[in-house]
Amino acid sequence: MLRIGILFFVALLPGWAQLHGVIDLHVHSSPDSRPRSLTAIEVARIARRYGMRALLLKDHYTQTASTAYLVSQVVPGIEVYGAIALNQAVGGINPAAVENMAKMTGNLGRLVFMPTFDARQVPVSEQGVLLPKVLEVLDLIAKEHLALATGHSTPSDALLLIREARARGIDRIIVTHPLGAMTMEQMKEAARLGAIIEHTYNSVAGRPQRMDEVAAAIRDVGPENTILTSDLGQPGAAAHADGLAVFMQQLRDRGFTDPEIDLMTKRNPARLLGID
């Protein structure tokens, strides 16, 4: 009932629901091995209702390009893409898993996350040097014209990944969950190297002080180097579109302009997906 109420309330407030053309690159949904609040089909239907342009489905333990293809067949009128996170369930740093996602029907696999929940068990570096399998994956990302996300890598490993990715021709890179991990100087360095800093609504929901920290970080790094995503789908959480609408309004309340918000929710995500 709470989710339905939020949907109705946002629908009555065009200032909140300026979601036409918005892209969410961090969508959790079922099917998943973890509990999720909505199916991928439901998420896509809600997003289409708001006029959103695209979604990217994320699962920590399997590729989602196949799910994206099926959803796109059932819910026309919105673009749906997939990703893979290189955790233990797909073999860790596994080039074969990346190649399989890239070749999935529909060519909707667009993003490779370095290890997330298994980051401690699946290292990307040793003594400050990226492992050979990581370099192989980076070359494959470049060959298949995919985007790279740093996952739950340490800040030092994230910067290693960004530098090496750029050297190997990857120009679409996302720094995942930087706030609370990276210092502001590290975020600025990542941006200088050509990466885009991601901020999620899930990290600030119900936390005004954290929202202030996100706003300050965006000002320091620049909207041109930032994307906003939902990272929603947890049981009891707001629907993805609703969370994004609130996130955008909270940034407007803190002085961000509509062109700046459009940059962070439309133009930058489109470039990362290769659909700009």
Secondary structure, 3 states (H helix, E strand, C coil): CHHHHHHHHHHCCCCCCCCCCCEEEEECCECCCCCCCCEHHHHHHHHHHHCCCEEEECCCCCCCHHHHHHHHHHCCCCEEEEEEECCHHHCCCCHHHHHHHHCCCCCCEEEEECCCCCCCCCCCEECCEECHHHHHHHHHHHHCCCEEECCCCCHHHHHHHHHHHHHCCCCCEEECCCECCECHHHHHHHHHCCCEEEEEHHHCCCCHHHHHHHHHHHHHHCHHHEEEECCECCCCCCCHHHHHHHHHHHHHHCCCCHHHHHHHHHHHHHHHHCCC
